[in-house]
Amino acid sequence: MSYYRNFATVQTDLKNGTTTCRQLVEQYLTRIEQEKHLNVFTEVYADEALQQADRVDQKLANNQAGRLAGMVIGIKDVLNYQGHGVRAGSRILENFTAQFTGTAIQRLLNEDAIIIGRQNCDEFAMGSSNENSAFGPVRNAADPSRVPGGSSGGSAVAVQAGLCLASIGSDTGGSVRQPAAFCGVVGLKPTYGRVSRWGLIAYASSFDCVGPIANTPEDAALLLEIMAGPDDFDSTVSSQPVQAYSAGKLPDRPLRIAYLRDGVESTGIDASIREATQRKIDELRSKGHTVEPVDLSLLKYLLPTYYILTTAEASSNLSRFDGVRYGYRAKSDADTSTMDLLTLYKKSRTQGFGDEVRRRILLGTFALSASYYDAYYTKAQQVRRLIREETERVFAQYDFLLSPTTPTTAFQLGEKTDDPLQMYLADIFTVQANVVGYPAMSIPNGTDETGLPIGIQLMAPPFAEGALVALAKEMSKEI
């Protein structure tokens, strides 16, 4: 069965009567059933999606449909959708039902997007391989023995395998872009504060961003246009006007593009990725753009800074999950009918959280402890400021910063689960955008010799998503 790869074709076929929203949803439901082995969806809203499709078909017939009529999407299991379960891939939120709909999701619904289901992810968005979910690992559609990347792995595979047209994920250190690269699709992390976090289950509040995953830069841009903008429920959201990102244009002059020297020359990067990145650099130069290498003196401090600060914020954010108010609660032992409150907290959190989440809570609590606060947390905040200043100096000279999205292609399931450090290194190129709050985008950049997708990452100055999308569109035409 063929399936749609861009929204423009869907709109054309809806307009000429080739298909209907109901038929689209039926086709996606069929594919979801066929690809169940990939473990993408934790819940499929089959009946509800069909009912919503019928309503949108009626709106189309009456010329009253929104901008996303016919767009069938999935949402990562960290986004609240009222009346539907939300688990964050964790046992701790067992049987929890969202009490409200997050701002980003509501804005998509207002434009007649059809939500087909909830997508698997690393527990509380903590992971680079989607192996940390209470629902089991997601598998890469290009090779089911390999990981899809994380933490938005289910969202990326859903687009890759044609289980929906686009997905909404979250990106704290690359969680939209890294799985997009592993799966050969487009992942866009907006500027911090461009999209409201209201309704997003927090991992690290000063890093978290809601972002789209799609087949094309245009579709990702359209979704961002609709989700972005001020929100009274989130004080960190920017009040800057939202641009028409899907119609963004590049400056009428040759571009100045920097690329990370380590991304092309370091032997720690897969040869196939280095070669693919170099080819793209050569193509940009052949079009008259200036493309020059840069070295970030603080590159080796990126990951330590990121993990100290995010684990500290996670320690604080996840303290609310205590087994008392909602979600999983530990049972009393067989020989005791009751347990004291402290024991209830300990048992509920130990049993409810997975290994990786417990590891990060412990690391963050240590970094925030009285004895080590200045040595770790305060120092990491200072380094974060220095990284931002160095990034600002780069963008004072260049329009964009280019790098591979990941140092390797998708690795085998289980290959890095026993070595957290190697797993964390998968984020080496993506965390900078979150540390400094800049927009970044991963687009497909061919495949390696075994057919596994390769991604290339573009970063732009704050609120320059329109130019970022325009360059991504230009580069995507060459692939």
Secondary structure, DSSP 8 states (H G I E B T S, - for coil): ------HHHHHHHHHHTS--HHHHHHHHHHHHHHTGGG--EEEE-HHHHHHHHHHHHHHHHTT---TTTT-EEEEETTB--TTSB--TT-GGGTT-B-SS--HHHHHHHHTT-EEEEEE--SGGG--SSS---TT----BTTBTTB---SSSHHHHHHHHTTSSSEEEEEESSSTTHHHHHHHTSEEEE--TTSB--TTB--S-TTT-EEEEEESSHHHHHHHHHHHBS--TT-TTS--S----GGG----SS--EEEEEHHHHH-TTS-HHHHHHHHHHHHHHHHTT-EEEEE--TTHHHHHHHHHHHHHHHHHHHGGG--SSSSS------TT-S---HHHHHHHHHHHHS-HHHHHHHHHHHHHHSTTTIIIIIIHHHHHHHHHHHHHHHHHHH-SEEEEES-SSS--BTTSSTT-HHHHHGGGTTTHHHHHHT--EEEEEEEE-TTS-EEEEEEE-STT-HHHHHHHHHHHHTT-
